[in-house]
Amino acid sequence: MHYKEAKSILSANNNMNIYRGCTHGCIYCDSRSKCHHMEHDFEDVEVKINAPELLENALRKKRKKCMIGTGSMCDPYLHMETELKLTRKCLGIINRYGFGLSILTKSDRILRDLDLLKSINNNSKCVVQMTLTTYDENLCKVIEPAVCTTKERYEVLKIMKDNGIPTVVWLDPVLPYINDTEENLRGILDYCIDAEVSGIICFGMGLTLRDGNREYFYKNLDRHFPGLKQIYQRKYGFRYELKSDNDQKLMEIFHNTCEKYGIIHNNEEIFRYLHTYETLKSEQMTLF
């Protein structure tokens, strides 16, 4: 990793990335794509060492409270967060200034900050989002090798439920010929049902590949699934969107199951919720 003094921390949509790059090693990661213009090796994580100061300055100047988002580009709970505690410092600032939080991670390190998440949720709104892609634990360790497994993330979701913190799951991506099965989908949905997640974001059964992440993905196919790269290349060529042959069948199961158990599965509705600032007294808290 290396340090950088950033000039700003919040985007126009009030999202922030404290880290740039990742050490989780997920074989499909879109953040590796060249279009994101990362000027260093992906695993050589850039640390915005002055992120807390920048965030406090930004929040102090805001006239209206809003949701602060983090994790959409780079996970806020990378390995170095254990020592650096930059995410924790930023959560403390969000809590102190009375803003809401929408945070996305694959890591159970988030449990370290449960006290702050609860406090934010008590005063405004905190939504914890977790990515779940692969029900089989051994397969998960291949696809997402350097982060906690799906079962461990499920345990995080249950802890959030027990503490009254709403949760949203990202069911994305689903890799053709690898985890695009009914067994995988139903396993993940069972976790979501048991953890009483508020919503599940799903863009269909498949993945996207662009220059940068495509090469890394194919290298890992050669390593873990010999011969599968050639099947991908013949079927999809250089397409951006690689849809599973099982998409229609699996999406029908997905939507029917969510309807049955009262899980929101309309992406636009979920995104609207994630971006809507609310307090305990707000009538909008009934949205989910």
C-alpha atoms as an extended CHARMM CRD file, in Angstrom:
* protein
*
       288  EXT
         1         1  MET       CA              0.0000000000        0.0000000000        0.0000000000  PROA      1               0.0000000000
         2         2  HSD       CA              0.9620000000        3.6350000000       -0.3340000000  PROA      2               0.0000000000
         3         3  TYR       CA             -0.3600000000        6.8900000000        1.1010000000  PROA      3               0.0000000000
         4         4  LYS       CA             -1.8450000000        9.8620000000       -0.7110000000  PROA      4               0.0000000000
         5         5  GLU       CA             -2.9710000000       13.2830000000        0.4430000000  PROA      5               0.0000000000
         6         6  ALA       CA             -6.2620000000       13.5710000000       -1.4180000000  PROA      6               0.0000000000
         7         7  LYS       CA             -7.7750000000       16.9050000000       -2.4460000000  PROA      7               0.0000000000
         8         8  SER       CA            -11.3850000000       15.8500000000       -1.8510000000  PROA      8               0.0000000000
         9         9  ILE       CA            -13.2980000000       12.8560000000       -0.5400000000  PROA      9               0.0000000000
        10        10  LEU       CA            -16.9970000000       13.1870000000       -1.4340000000  PROA      10              0.0000000000
        11        11  SER       CA            -18.3550000000       12.8020000000       -4.9590000000  PROA      11              0.0000000000
        12        12  ALA       CA            -21.2800000000       14.8170000000       -6.2980000000  PROA      12              0.0000000000
        13        13  ASN       CA            -23.5410000000       11.9810000000       -5.0920000000  PROA      13              0.0000000000
        14        14  ASN       CA            -22.0010000000       12.0160000000       -1.6010000000  PROA      14              0.0000000000
        15        15  ASN       CA            -20.0910000000        8.7860000000       -2.0850000000  PROA      15              0.0000000000
        16        16  MET       CA            -16.5330000000        8.3050000000       -0.8820000000  PROA      16              0.0000000000
        17        17  ASN       CA            -13.6820000000        5.8620000000       -1.3440000000  PROA      17              0.0000000000
        18        18  ILE       CA            -11.1390000000        5.9000000000        1.4540000000  PROA      18              0.0000000000
        19        19  TYR       CA             -9.0480000000        3.2770000000       -0.3190000000  PROA      19              0.0000000000
        20        20  ARG       CA             -8.3120000000        2.8380000000       -4.0290000000  PROA      20              0.0000000000
        21        21  GLY       CA             -7.4820000000       -0.7190000000       -5.0370000000  PROA      21              0.0000000000
        22        22  CYS       CA             -8.2160000000       -3.9320000000       -3.1620000000  PROA      22              0.0000000000
        23        23  THR       CA             -6.5970000000       -6.9770000000       -1.5550000000  PROA      23              0.0000000000
        24        24  HSD       CA             -9.6220000000       -9.3010000000       -1.5620000000  PROA      24              0.0000000000
        25        25  GLY       CA             -8.6190000000      -10.9260000000       -4.8520000000  PROA      25              0.0000000000
        26        26  CYS       CA            -12.1300000000      -11.4920000000       -6.2650000000  PROA      26              0.0000000000
        27        27  ILE       CA            -11.5820000000      -12.9180000000       -9.7320000000  PROA      27              0.0000000000
        28        28  TYR       CA            -14.3730000000      -10.8980000000      -11.3830000000  PROA      28              0.0000000000
        29        29  CYS       CA            -13.7510000000       -7.4210000000       -9.9050000000  PROA      29              0.0000000000
        30        30  ASP       CA            -14.8480000000       -4.5990000000      -12.2420000000  PROA      30              0.0000000000
        31        31  SER       CA            -12.8020000000       -2.0600000000      -10.2600000000  PROA      31              0.0000000000
        32        32  ARG       CA             -9.7450000000       -3.4330000000      -12.0720000000  PROA      32              0.0000000000
        33        33  SER       CA            -11.1010000000       -2.0790000000      -15.3630000000  PROA      33              0.0000000000
        34        34  LYS       CA             -8.8420000000        0.3760000000      -17.1830000000  PROA      34              0.0000000000
        35        35  CYS       CA            -11.7070000000        2.8470000000      -17.5380000000  PROA      35              0.0000000000
        36        36  HSD       CA            -11.3130000000        3.7010000000      -13.8460000000  PROA      36              0.0000000000
        37        37  HSD       CA             -7.8410000000        5.1010000000      -14.5990000000  PROA      37              0.0000000000
        38        38  MET       CA             -6.0070000000        3.5950000000      -11.6490000000  PROA      38              0.0000000000
        39        39  GLU       CA             -2.3760000000        4.6510000000      -11.9280000000  PROA      39              0.0000000000
        40        40  HSD       CA             -0.9200000000        1.9480000000       -9.6850000000  PROA      40              0.0000000000
        41        41  ASP       CA             -1.1000000000       -1.8280000000       -9.2980000000  PROA      41              0.0000000000
        42        42  PHE       CA             -4.5220000000       -2.8520000000       -8.0340000000  PROA      42              0.0000000000
        43        43  GLU       CA             -3.1150000000       -4.6730000000       -4.9960000000  PROA      43              0.0000000000
        44        44  ASP       CA             -0.8650000000       -1.7070000000       -4.1490000000  PROA      44              0.0000000000
        45        45  VAL       CA             -3.7550000000       -0.0060000000       -2.4080000000  PROA      45              0.0000000000
        46        46  GLU       CA             -3.7660000000        3.7680000000       -2.3780000000  PROA      46              0.0000000000
        47        47  VAL       CA             -4.7040000000        5.0470000000        1.0840000000  PROA      47              0.0000000000
        48        48  LYS       CA             -6.2910000000        8.4800000000        1.3020000000  PROA      48              0.0000000000
        49        49  ILE       CA             -4.6130000000        9.1700000000        4.5910000000  PROA      49              0.0000000000
        50        50  ASN       CA             -6.3540000000       12.5200000000        5.1080000000  PROA      50              0.0000000000
        51        51  ALA       CA             -9.8450000000       11.1300000000        4.3950000000  PROA      51              0.0000000000
        52        52  PRO       CA            -11.2370000000       11.8600000000        7.9030000000  PROA      52              0.0000000000
        53        53  GLU       CA            -10.1460000000       15.5020000000        7.7980000000  PROA      53              0.0000000000
        54        54  LEU       CA            -11.5730000000       15.9670000000        4.2950000000  PROA      54              0.0000000000
        55        55  LEU       CA            -14.8530000000       14.3340000000        5.2990000000  PROA      55              0.0000000000
        56        56  GLU       CA            -15.2540000000       16.4850000000        8.3940000000  PROA      56              0.0000000000
        57        57  ASN       CA            -14.6180000000       19.6380000000        6.3760000000  PROA      57              0.0000000000
        58        58  ALA       CA            -17.1670000000       18.5550000000        3.7720000000  PROA      58              0.0000000000
        59        59  LEU       CA            -19.8910000000       17.6420000000        6.2670000000  PROA      59              0.0000000000
        60        60  ARG       CA            -19.3850000000       20.8190000000        8.2700000000  PROA      60              0.0000000000
        61        61  LYS       CA            -20.2010000000       22.8670000000        5.1610000000  PROA      61              0.0000000000
        62        62  LYS       CA            -23.3350000000       20.9610000000        4.1340000000  PROA      62              0.0000000000
        63        63  ARG       CA            -26.6090000000       22.7800000000        4.6990000000  PROA      63              0.0000000000
        64        64  LYS       CA            -28.7420000000       19.6440000000        4.4660000000  PROA      64              0.0000000000
        65        65  LYS       CA            -28.2300000000       16.2270000000        5.9960000000  PROA      65              0.0000000000
        66        66  CYS       CA            -27.9110000000       13.3630000000        3.5130000000  PROA      66              0.0000000000
        67        67  MET       CA            -26.7990000000        9.7540000000        3.1670000000  PROA      67              0.0000000000
        68        68  ILE       CA            -23.0490000000        9.2150000000        2.8550000000  PROA      68              0.0000000000
        69        69  GLY       CA            -22.1830000000        6.1740000000        0.7640000000  PROA      69              0.0000000000
        70        70  THR       CA            -19.0070000000        4.1060000000        0.7190000000  PROA      70              0.0000000000
        71        71  GLY       CA            -17.8630000000        0.7630000000       -0.6610000000  PROA      71              0.0000000000
        72        72  SER       CA            -19.2460000000        0.8410000000       -4.2080000000  PROA      72              0.0000000000
        73        73  MET       CA            -15.8000000000        1.0970000000       -5.7970000000  PROA      73              0.0000000000
        74        74  CYS       CA            -13.3680000000       -0.1640000000       -3.1360000000  PROA      74              0.0000000000
        75        75  ASP       CA            -14.2030000000       -2.0720000000        0.0240000000  PROA      75              0.0000000000
        76        76  PRO       CA            -13.9290000000        0.0610000000        3.1870000000  PROA      76              0.0000000000
        77        77  TYR       CA            -12.8190000000       -2.9520000000        5.2290000000  PROA      77              0.0000000000
        78        78  LEU       CA             -9.6180000000       -4.0580000000        3.5260000000  PROA      78              0.0000000000
        79        79  HSD       CA             -6.9060000000       -5.8070000000        5.5020000000  PROA      79              0.0000000000
        80        80  MET       CA             -5.0690000000       -2.5670000000        6.3200000000  PROA      80              0.0000000000
        81        81  GLU       CA             -8.2020000000       -1.0450000000        7.8670000000  PROA      81              0.0000000000
        82        82  THR       CA             -7.5600000000       -3.2010000000       10.9380000000  PROA      82              0.0000000000
        83        83  GLU       CA             -4.5360000000       -1.0170000000       11.7190000000  PROA      83              0.0000000000
        84        84  LEU       CA             -5.3300000000        2.2790000000       10.0150000000  PROA      84              0.0000000000
        85        85  LYS       CA             -8.9390000000        2.5860000000       11.2330000000  PROA      85              0.0000000000
        86        86  LEU       CA             -9.7010000000        5.2600000000        8.6330000000  PROA      86              0.0000000000
        87        87  THR       CA            -13.1610000000        3.8410000000        7.9660000000  PROA      87              0.0000000000
        88        88  ARG       CA            -13.9030000000        3.8470000000       11.6830000000  PROA      88              0.0000000000
        89        89  LYS       CA            -12.7570000000        7.4700000000       11.9910000000  PROA      89              0.0000000000
        90        90  CYS       CA            -15.0060000000        8.4610000000        9.0890000000  PROA      90              0.0000000000
        91        91  LEU       CA            -17.9860000000        6.6300000000       10.6050000000  PROA      91              0.0000000000
        92        92  GLY       CA            -17.3900000000        8.5010000000       13.8390000000  PROA      92              0.0000000000
        93        93  ILE       CA            -17.5210000000       11.8070000000       11.9520000000  PROA      93              0.0000000000
        94        94  ILE       CA            -20.7010000000       10.8060000000       10.1080000000  PROA      94              0.0000000000
        95        95  ASN       CA            -22.2410000000        9.8700000000       13.4430000000  PROA      95              0.0000000000
        96        96  ARG       CA            -21.1470000000       13.0760000000       15.1800000000  PROA      96              0.0000000000
        97        97  TYR       CA            -22.5660000000       15.3270000000       12.4590000000  PROA      97              0.0000000000
        98        98  GLY       CA            -25.8560000000       13.4270000000       12.2310000000  PROA      98              0.0000000000
        99        99  PHE       CA            -25.6180000000       12.1600000000        8.6530000000  PROA      99              0.0000000000
       100       100  GLY       CA            -26.8940000000        8.8210000000        7.3650000000  PROA      100             0.0000000000
       101       101  LEU       CA            -24.7380000000        5.9580000000        6.1000000000  PROA      101             0.0000000000
       102       102  SER       CA            -25.0120000000        3.4710000000        3.2610000000  PROA      102             0.0000000000
       103       103  ILE       CA            -22.0290000000        1.1080000000        3.4300000000  PROA      103             0.0000000000
       104       104  LEU       CA            -21.1430000000       -1.8460000000        1.1910000000  PROA      104             0.0000000000
       105       105  THR       CA            -18.6100000000       -4.5390000000        2.0620000000  PROA      105             0.0000000000
       106       106  LYS       CA            -17.7360000000       -8.2030000000        1.7200000000  PROA      106             0.0000000000
       107       107  SER       CA            -15.8720000000       -8.2890000000        5.0300000000  PROA      107             0.0000000000
       108       108  ASP       CA            -16.9230000000       -9.2850000000        8.5290000000  PROA      108             0.0000000000
       109       109  ARG       CA            -14.4460000000       -6.6720000000        9.7870000000  PROA      109             0.0000000000
       110       110  ILE       CA            -17.4530000000       -4.3780000000        9.7430000000  PROA      110             0.0000000000
       111       111  LEU       CA            -18.5160000000       -5.9490000000       13.0420000000  PROA      111             0.0000000000
       112       112  ARG       CA            -15.6930000000       -4.0550000000       14.7600000000  PROA      112             0.0000000000
       113       113  ASP       CA            -17.6790000000       -0.8710000000       14.1310000000  PROA      113             0.0000000000
       114       114  LEU       CA            -21.0620000000       -2.1800000000       15.2210000000  PROA      114             0.0000000000
       115       115  ASP       CA            -21.2400000000        0.4220000000       17.9780000000  PROA      115             0.0000000000
       116       116  LEU       CA            -20.9880000000        3.2760000000       15.4640000000  PROA      116             0.0000000000
       117       117  LEU       CA            -23.3790000000        1.6460000000       13.0100000000  PROA      117             0.0000000000
       118       118  LYS       CA            -25.9810000000        1.3180000000       15.7680000000  PROA      118             0.0000000000
       119       119  SER       CA            -25.4990000000        4.9130000000       16.8490000000  PROA      119             0.0000000000
       120       120  ILE       CA            -25.8660000000        6.2310000000       13.2910000000  PROA      120             0.0000000000
       121       121  ASN       CA            -28.9850000000        4.1260000000       12.8240000000  PROA      121             0.0000000000
       122       122  ASN       CA            -30.4700000000        5.3490000000       16.0890000000  PROA      122             0.0000000000
       123       123  ASN       CA            -30.0140000000        8.9980000000       15.1090000000  PROA      123             0.0000000000
       124       124  SER       CA            -30.6670000000        8.8740000000       11.3620000000  PROA      124             0.0000000000
       125       125  LYS       CA            -30.3410000000        5.8250000000        9.1130000000  PROA      125             0.0000000000
       126       126  CYS       CA            -27.6570000000        3.2210000000        8.5300000000  PROA      126             0.0000000000
       127       127  VAL       CA            -27.9680000000        0.5600000000        5.8360000000  PROA      127             0.0000000000
       128       128  VAL       CA            -25.3990000000       -2.2410000000        5.6440000000  PROA      128             0.0000000000
       129       129  GLN       CA            -24.9850000000       -3.8660000000        2.2350000000  PROA      129             0.0000000000
       130       130  MET       CA            -23.2340000000       -7.1940000000        1.6960000000  PROA      130             0.0000000000
       131       131  THR       CA            -22.3060000000       -8.9000000000       -1.5730000000  PROA      131             0.0000000000
       132       132  LEU       CA            -23.2700000000      -12.5800000000       -1.8080000000  PROA      132             0.0000000000
       133       133  THR       CA            -22.4020000000      -14.4770000000       -4.9700000000  PROA      133             0.0000000000
       134       134  THR       CA            -21.5050000000      -18.0710000000       -4.1190000000  PROA      134             0.0000000000
       135       135  TYR       CA            -23.2980000000      -20.3870000000       -1.6800000000  PROA      135             0.0000000000
       136       136  ASP       CA            -20.7320000000      -23.2100000000       -1.8480000000  PROA      136             0.0000000000
       137       137  GLU       CA            -17.9980000000      -22.3510000000        0.6630000000  PROA      137             0.0000000000
       138       138  ASN       CA            -15.1690000000      -24.0720000000       -1.1950000000  PROA      138             0.0000000000
       139       139  LEU       CA            -16.1100000000      -22.4100000000       -4.4750000000  PROA      139             0.0000000000
       140       140  CYS       CA            -16.4380000000      -19.0670000000       -2.6960000000  PROA      140             0.0000000000
       141       141  LYS       CA            -12.8270000000      -19.3570000000       -1.5220000000  PROA      141             0.0000000000
       142       142  VAL       CA            -11.7660000000      -19.7200000000       -5.1640000000  PROA      142             0.0000000000
       143       143  ILE       CA            -13.8490000000      -16.8560000000       -6.5310000000  PROA      143             0.0000000000
       144       144  GLU       CA            -13.3470000000      -14.4740000000       -3.5780000000  PROA      144             0.0000000000
       145       145  PRO       CA            -10.1440000000      -15.8630000000       -2.0560000000  PROA      145             0.0000000000
       146       146  ALA       CA             -8.9270000000      -13.2480000000        0.4280000000  PROA      146             0.0000000000
       147       147  VAL       CA            -12.1060000000      -12.1870000000        2.2080000000  PROA      147             0.0000000000
       148       148  CYS       CA            -14.5720000000      -13.9110000000        4.5220000000  PROA      148             0.0000000000
       149       149  THR       CA            -16.8820000000      -16.4900000000        2.9820000000  PROA      149             0.0000000000
       150       150  THR       CA            -20.5620000000      -16.1860000000        2.1470000000  PROA      150             0.0000000000
       151       151  LYS       CA            -21.5840000000      -18.0380000000        5.3030000000  PROA      151             0.0000000000
       152       152  GLU       CA            -19.5860000000      -15.5910000000        7.4140000000  PROA      152             0.0000000000
       153       153  ARG       CA            -21.2340000000      -12.6630000000        5.6330000000  PROA      153             0.0000000000
       154       154  TYR       CA            -24.6060000000      -14.2650000000        6.3270000000  PROA      154             0.0000000000
       155       155  GLU       CA            -23.6860000000      -14.2770000000       10.0160000000  PROA      155             0.0000000000
       156       156  VAL       CA            -22.9420000000      -10.5360000000        9.7320000000  PROA      156             0.0000000000
       157       157  LEU       CA            -26.3800000000       -9.9570000000        8.2050000000  PROA      157             0.0000000000
       158       158  LYS       CA            -28.0150000000      -11.7890000000       11.1190000000  PROA      158             0.0000000000
       159       159  ILE       CA            -26.1020000000       -9.6990000000       13.6500000000  PROA      159             0.0000000000
       160       160  MET       CA            -27.2190000000       -6.5340000000       11.8940000000  PROA      160             0.0000000000
       161       161  LYS       CA            -30.8120000000       -7.7780000000       12.0030000000  PROA      161             0.0000000000
       162       162  ASP       CA            -30.5340000000       -8.4920000000       15.7310000000  PROA      162             0.0000000000
       163       163  ASN       CA            -29.3370000000       -4.9170000000       16.2350000000  PROA      163             0.0000000000
       164       164  GLY       CA            -32.1140000000       -3.3300000000       14.2090000000  PROA      164             0.0000000000
       165       165  ILE       CA            -29.8870000000       -2.2630000000       11.3040000000  PROA      165             0.0000000000
       166       166  PRO       CA            -31.4930000000       -2.7100000000        7.8580000000  PROA      166             0.0000000000
       167       167  THR       CA            -29.5450000000       -4.7120000000        5.2950000000  PROA      167             0.0000000000
       168       168  VAL       CA            -29.4230000000       -5.0340000000        1.5260000000  PROA      168             0.0000000000
       169       169  VAL       CA            -27.7170000000       -7.8330000000       -0.4180000000  PROA      169             0.0000000000
       170       170  TRP       CA            -26.0320000000       -7.4930000000       -3.8010000000  PROA      170             0.0000000000
       171       171  LEU       CA            -26.5550000000      -10.7510000000       -5.7170000000  PROA      171             0.0000000000
       172       172  ASP       CA            -23.9470000000       -9.8900000000       -8.2900000000  PROA      172             0.0000000000
       173       173  PRO       CA            -22.1580000000      -11.1640000000      -10.2900000000  PROA      173             0.0000000000
       174       174  VAL       CA            -23.2110000000      -14.6980000000      -11.1320000000  PROA      174             0.0000000000
       175       175  LEU       CA            -20.5960000000      -16.4220000000      -13.2890000000  PROA      175             0.0000000000
       176       176  PRO       CA            -21.7730000000      -18.5280000000      -16.2660000000  PROA      176             0.0000000000
       177       177  TYR       CA            -20.8080000000      -22.2060000000      -16.0140000000  PROA      177             0.0000000000
       178       178  ILE       CA            -19.5030000000      -21.6580000000      -12.4550000000  PROA      178             0.0000000000
       179       179  ASN       CA            -22.2100000000      -20.5760000000      -10.0070000000  PROA      179             0.0000000000
       180       180  ASP       CA            -25.2180000000      -19.9330000000      -12.2610000000  PROA      180             0.0000000000
       181       181  THR       CA            -27.1940000000      -22.8330000000      -10.7920000000  PROA      181             0.0000000000
       182       182  GLU       CA            -30.5200000000      -23.1500000000       -9.0370000000  PROA      182             0.0000000000
       183       183  GLU       CA            -28.7670000000      -24.6910000000       -6.0390000000  PROA      183             0.0000000000
       184       184  ASN       CA            -26.4950000000      -21.6660000000       -5.6960000000  PROA      184             0.0000000000
       185       185  LEU       CA            -29.3440000000      -19.1830000000       -6.0590000000  PROA      185             0.0000000000
       186       186  ARG       CA            -31.6410000000      -20.9270000000       -3.5990000000  PROA      186             0.0000000000
       187       187  GLY       CA            -28.8150000000      -21.2310000000       -1.0580000000  PROA      187             0.0000000000
       188       188  ILE       CA            -28.1620000000      -17.4910000000       -1.1510000000  PROA      188             0.0000000000
       189       189  LEU       CA            -31.8790000000      -16.7000000000       -1.0360000000  PROA      189             0.0000000000
       190       190  ASP       CA            -32.2840000000      -18.9420000000        2.0150000000  PROA      190             0.0000000000
       191       191  TYR       CA            -29.5680000000      -16.9170000000        3.7550000000  PROA      191             0.0000000000
       192       192  CYS       CA            -31.3510000000      -13.6830000000        2.8240000000  PROA      192             0.0000000000
       193       193  ILE       CA            -34.6990000000      -14.9480000000        4.0510000000  PROA      193             0.0000000000
       194       194  ASP       CA            -33.3040000000      -16.1140000000        7.3690000000  PROA      194             0.0000000000
       195       195  ALA       CA            -31.3870000000      -12.8590000000        7.8930000000  PROA      195             0.0000000000
       196       196  GLU       CA            -34.5400000000      -10.8730000000        6.9920000000  PROA      196             0.0000000000
       197       197  VAL       CA            -32.7380000000       -8.6290000000        4.5270000000  PROA      197             0.0000000000
       198       198  SER       CA            -34.7440000000       -5.6180000000        3.3680000000  PROA      198             0.0000000000
       199       199  GLY       CA            -33.8640000000       -5.8990000000       -0.2970000000  PROA      199             0.0000000000
       200       200  ILE       CA            -31.7540000000       -7.7420000000       -2.8620000000  PROA      200             0.0000000000
       201       201  ILE       CA            -30.1210000000       -5.9240000000       -5.7740000000  PROA      201             0.0000000000
       202       202  CYS       CA            -29.7370000000       -8.1180000000       -8.8520000000  PROA      202             0.0000000000
       203       203  PHE       CA            -29.0060000000       -7.0430000000      -12.4230000000  PROA      203             0.0000000000
       204       204  GLY       CA            -29.5520000000      -10.4810000000      -13.9020000000  PROA      204             0.0000000000
       205       205  MET       CA            -27.6220000000      -13.7180000000      -13.9240000000  PROA      205             0.0000000000
       206       206  GLY       CA            -24.2510000000      -12.9610000000      -15.4690000000  PROA      206             0.0000000000
       207       207  LEU       CA            -21.2760000000      -10.6280000000      -15.1930000000  PROA      207             0.0000000000
       208       208  THR       CA            -19.5920000000       -7.7850000000      -17.0110000000  PROA      208             0.0000000000
       209       209  LEU       CA            -16.0570000000       -7.7320000000      -18.4060000000  PROA      209             0.0000000000
       210       210  ARG       CA            -14.0210000000       -4.7560000000      -19.6070000000  PROA      210             0.0000000000
       211       211  ASP       CA            -10.3860000000       -4.1960000000      -20.4850000000  PROA      211             0.0000000000
       212       212  GLY       CA             -8.4230000000       -4.7030000000      -17.3040000000  PROA      212             0.0000000000
       213       213  ASN       CA            -10.7340000000       -6.9880000000      -15.3840000000  PROA      213             0.0000000000
       214       214  ARG       CA            -11.2580000000       -9.3120000000      -18.3760000000  PROA      214             0.0000000000
       215       215  GLU       CA             -7.5660000000      -10.2910000000      -18.4300000000  PROA      215             0.0000000000
       216       216  TYR       CA             -7.4890000000      -10.9430000000      -14.6920000000  PROA      216             0.0000000000
       217       217  PHE       CA            -10.6920000000      -12.9880000000      -14.8620000000  PROA      217             0.0000000000
       218       218  TYR       CA             -9.4150000000      -15.1420000000      -17.7210000000  PROA      218             0.0000000000
       219       219  LYS       CA             -6.0910000000      -15.7020000000      -15.9750000000  PROA      219             0.0000000000
       220       220  ASN       CA             -7.9980000000      -17.0780000000      -13.0060000000  PROA      220             0.0000000000
       221       221  LEU       CA            -10.2070000000      -19.2330000000      -15.2080000000  PROA      221             0.0000000000
       222       222  ASP       CA             -7.0420000000      -20.8440000000      -16.6010000000  PROA      222             0.0000000000
       223       223  ARG       CA             -5.7720000000      -21.3560000000      -13.0620000000  PROA      223             0.0000000000
       224       224  HSD       CA             -8.9220000000      -22.7570000000      -11.4350000000  PROA      224             0.0000000000
       225       225  PHE       CA            -11.2180000000      -23.8750000000      -14.2720000000  PROA      225             0.0000000000
       226       226  PRO       CA             -9.0220000000      -25.2020000000      -17.1180000000  PROA      226             0.0000000000
       227       227  GLY       CA            -10.6900000000      -24.9610000000      -20.5240000000  PROA      227             0.0000000000
       228       228  LEU       CA            -13.4270000000      -22.5740000000      -19.4110000000  PROA      228             0.0000000000
       229       229  LYS       CA            -11.7150000000      -19.4780000000      -20.8020000000  PROA      229             0.0000000000
       230       230  GLN       CA            -11.9570000000      -20.8940000000      -24.3110000000  PROA      230             0.0000000000
       231       231  ILE       CA            -15.6900000000      -21.5490000000      -23.8170000000  PROA      231             0.0000000000
       232       232  TYR       CA            -16.1840000000      -17.9560000000      -22.6740000000  PROA      232             0.0000000000
       233       233  GLN       CA            -14.2190000000      -16.5900000000      -25.6270000000  PROA      233             0.0000000000
       234       234  ARG       CA            -16.1700000000      -18.6340000000      -28.1670000000  PROA      234             0.0000000000
       235       235  LYS       CA            -19.5500000000      -17.7740000000      -26.6660000000  PROA      235             0.0000000000
       236       236  TYR       CA            -19.1000000000      -14.1420000000      -25.6240000000  PROA      236             0.0000000000
       237       237  GLY       CA            -16.1470000000      -12.7660000000      -27.5750000000  PROA      237             0.0000000000
       238       238  PHE       CA            -15.3610000000       -9.2860000000      -26.2590000000  PROA      238             0.0000000000
       239       239  ARG       CA            -18.8620000000       -8.4750000000      -25.0420000000  PROA      239             0.0000000000
       240       240  TYR       CA            -19.3210000000       -6.2390000000      -22.0210000000  PROA      240             0.0000000000
       241       241  GLU       CA            -22.3080000000       -8.1560000000      -20.6590000000  PROA      241             0.0000000000
       242       242  LEU       CA            -22.0300000000      -11.9250000000      -20.3450000000  PROA      242             0.0000000000
       243       243  LYS       CA            -25.4470000000      -13.3270000000      -19.5690000000  PROA      243             0.0000000000
       244       244  SER       CA            -25.9500000000      -16.8710000000      -18.2920000000  PROA      244             0.0000000000
       245       245  ASP       CA            -27.9780000000      -19.3040000000      -20.3710000000  PROA      245             0.0000000000
       246       246  ASN       CA            -29.9300000000      -19.9110000000      -17.1540000000  PROA      246             0.0000000000
       247       247  ASP       CA            -30.8170000000      -16.2290000000      -16.7070000000  PROA      247             0.0000000000
       248       248  GLN       CA            -34.5420000000      -16.4610000000      -17.4430000000  PROA      248             0.0000000000
       249       249  LYS       CA            -35.1300000000      -19.5090000000      -15.2470000000  PROA      249             0.0000000000
       250       250  LEU       CA            -33.0540000000      -18.2000000000      -12.3370000000  PROA      250             0.0000000000
       251       251  MET       CA            -34.5250000000      -14.6930000000      -12.4540000000  PROA      251             0.0000000000
       252       252  GLU       CA            -38.0160000000      -16.1690000000      -12.2940000000  PROA      252             0.0000000000
       253       253  ILE       CA            -37.0160000000      -18.0880000000       -9.1490000000  PROA      253             0.0000000000
       254       254  PHE       CA            -35.4040000000      -14.9360000000       -7.7500000000  PROA      254             0.0000000000
       255       255  HSD       CA            -38.4270000000      -12.6680000000       -8.2620000000  PROA      255             0.0000000000
       256       256  ASN       CA            -40.9660000000      -15.2850000000       -7.1120000000  PROA      256             0.0000000000
       257       257  THR       CA            -39.0110000000      -16.0310000000       -3.9360000000  PROA      257             0.0000000000
       258       258  CYS       CA            -38.6070000000      -12.3460000000       -3.0810000000  PROA      258             0.0000000000
       259       259  GLU       CA            -42.3190000000      -11.7620000000       -3.6190000000  PROA      259             0.0000000000
       260       260  LYS       CA            -43.1880000000      -14.7080000000       -1.3910000000  PROA      260             0.0000000000
       261       261  TYR       CA            -41.0440000000      -13.4990000000        1.5090000000  PROA      261             0.0000000000
       262       262  GLY       CA            -41.6010000000       -9.7620000000        1.1800000000  PROA      262             0.0000000000
       263       263  ILE       CA            -38.0670000000       -8.8910000000        0.0670000000  PROA      263             0.0000000000
       264       264  ILE       CA            -37.7990000000       -5.7780000000       -2.1180000000  PROA      264             0.0000000000
       265       265  HSD       CA            -36.3170000000       -6.7610000000       -5.4950000000  PROA      265             0.0000000000
       266       266  ASN       CA            -36.9030000000       -3.6640000000       -7.5860000000  PROA      266             0.0000000000
       267       267  ASN       CA            -33.4520000000       -2.1110000000       -8.0250000000  PROA      267             0.0000000000
       268       268  GLU       CA            -34.7320000000        1.4270000000       -8.4910000000  PROA      268             0.0000000000
       269       269  GLU       CA            -36.7760000000        1.2220000000       -5.3070000000  PROA      269             0.0000000000
       270       270  ILE       CA            -33.7960000000       -0.0540000000       -3.3420000000  PROA      270             0.0000000000
       271       271  PHE       CA            -31.4440000000        2.6290000000       -4.6900000000  PROA      271             0.0000000000
       272       272  ARG       CA            -34.0030000000        5.2790000000       -3.8410000000  PROA      272             0.0000000000
       273       273  TYR       CA            -34.0980000000        3.9680000000       -0.2820000000  PROA      273             0.0000000000
       274       274  LEU       CA            -30.3080000000        3.8840000000       -0.0220000000  PROA      274             0.0000000000
       275       275  HSD       CA            -30.0740000000        7.5280000000       -1.0640000000  PROA      275             0.0000000000
       276       276  THR       CA            -32.9680000000        8.8620000000        1.0410000000  PROA      276             0.0000000000
       277       277  TYR       CA            -31.9210000000       10.5050000000        4.2830000000  PROA      277             0.0000000000
       278       278  GLU       CA            -34.2940000000        9.7690000000        7.1420000000  PROA      278             0.0000000000
       279       279  THR       CA            -34.4550000000       10.0890000000       10.9020000000  PROA      279             0.0000000000
       280       280  LEU       CA            -36.2770000000        8.0340000000       13.4930000000  PROA      280             0.0000000000
       281       281  LYS       CA            -39.1590000000       10.5010000000       13.3480000000  PROA      281             0.0000000000
       282       282  SER       CA            -39.4410000000       10.3220000000        9.5740000000  PROA      282             0.0000000000
       283       283  GLU       CA            -42.5650000000        8.7130000000        8.1830000000  PROA      283             0.0000000000
       284       284  GLN       CA            -40.4460000000        7.3870000000        5.3270000000  PROA      284             0.0000000000
       285       285  MET       CA            -38.9200000000        4.7980000000        7.6320000000  PROA      285             0.0000000000
       286       286  THR       CA            -41.8900000000        2.6060000000        6.6530000000  PROA      286             0.0000000000
       287       287  LEU       CA            -40.6070000000        2.3380000000        3.0620000000  PROA      287             0.0000000000
       288       288  PHE       CA            -39.1880000000       -1.0940000000        3.7700000000  PROA      288             0.0000000000
